[in-house]
Amino acid sequence: MSQPIIEFKNVQKKFGDTTIFDGFNFRVEENEIVSIIGPSGSGKSTLLRILMTLEGIDGGYINVGGESLWHMLWNGAYVPASNKHLHKMRDQLGMVFQHFNLFPHMTVKRNITEAPMRVKGLSRQEAEKSAEELLELVGLSDKADSYPNDLSGGQKQRVGIARALAMRPSILLLDEITSALDPELVDEVLDVIRNLAKEQSFTMLLVTHEMYFAREISDRVCFFDNGNIVEEGKPEAIFTDPKETRTKAFLNAYLGQ
């Protein structure tokens, strides 16, 4: 089996007295699109936040792109990662958040160009050219000089996608990116992700409650409950013929099956 681009090995994670992951194992292959579904509080978003180094771990190891994420080699032994190591590892990952997290005092273009210039050292000309291409990709070429407060929720989220892509990640993390949107705005955001999946080479890890979208776009679907993968497989198998009672109950509640 080829080396996965993401691998969790016996990962432990707690918040106070609450255990989220206890010996958690998980792997994602390069260019695989994986959707994570499951009830609230099952560890789905925590998984993405750990990968983005927004949350630490309490035990185990995580490899990203063949290199340890939260540890590094020092004098022949693994030690906790330095900030420099975490910054380097973070370069491989782009994350789109549920609540946009755009800077309200910056134009759309500057929201997209700021990090590539500061973190990756791109010139303003390079960053702005990239931003213009990305805004065209997400259908917002005419909004470059607008401010976030002038945009709809769907437009803000499309800017969030463009901003994540501006860092040129090999792995895209999508955390419930439609849950804060009005229903009529959901499709415009999902269409951008559909096009990315068809036209770009990305590894994508999606936490989503959009079951039909997960079924359509994914190579694999994982059903999470209580910090464990209860069931995983091809979308057709999970949505048409789930094997586990807990998966069946969850899908019945969502899809009325």
C-alpha positions, 0 to 999 in steps of 0.5 A, a space after each residue: 500500500 502506498 504511503 498515505 498523505 494523512 495518517 493518524 496513529 493511536 492519537 489521543 485528544 482530551 478537552 479537560 475530562 472529556 476524551 475526544 479520541 482514544 487510540 484513534 487511527 485514520 488514513 487518507 490517500 493522496 488526491 482522495 476526497 473523503 467526507 466525514 459525517 456524524 452527529 455533533 460532538 463526535 470529533 469531526 471538526 476537532 480532527 480538522 483543527 488538529 490537522 491545521 495545528 489549531 488544536 494539539 494532541 495528547 498522545 500518538 502521532 500524525 504524519 502529513 505528506 510523509 512527515 510527522 506533524 506534531 513531532 520532529 526528529 532531534 538528535 535521533 529521537 522524536 520530540 514535540 514540534 517547534 513553532 518553525 516546524 509547525 509553520 512549515 507543515 501548515 504550508 501543505 494545508 488549507 482550511 475553509 471555516 464554517 464562519 468565514 473568518 474574513 478580515 472585515 477591514 480588508 477588501 476581498 483582494 487583500 483578504 486573499 493576498 495578505 497571507 501569501 505575501 506575509 507567509 510565502 513571501 510572494 511579491 504583491 504583483 504575484 499575490 494579486 495575479 493569483 488572487 484575480 485568477 482565484 476570484 475568477 475560479 470562484 465566480 467573484 471577479 467583480 468583488 475584488 475591491 468589495 469589503 466582506 460586509 458588502 457580500 452575501 454569506 455564500 460570497 463570503 464563503 467563496 472568498 474563504 475558499 479562494 483565500 485557502 487556495 491562495 496558499 497553494 495547499 496540497 490538502 484542503 480541509 473543509 469544515 461544515 462550510 455551508 452550515 452558516 448559510 441560508 439554504 438558497 446560498 448553499 448550492 453556489 458554494 457547493 458548485 465551487 467545490 464540485 468544480 475543484 474536485 473535477 478540475 484540480 488535484 487536491 486531497 480533500 477532507 470534508 466535514 459536512 451535513 450535506 449528505 447528498 453532496 457527500 454521496 456525489 463528490 466523495 471517494 470515501 465516506 466515514 461515519 463518526 460517532 464518539 471519536 470513532 469511525 463506526 463505518 466507512 466505505 464507498 458512498 454508494 455502500 454507506 448511503 444505500 446499504 449501511 451495515 452498522 445500526 448507528 449509521 442506519 439510525 443517523 442516515 434515517 434521521 437525515 434522509 428519512 430512509 
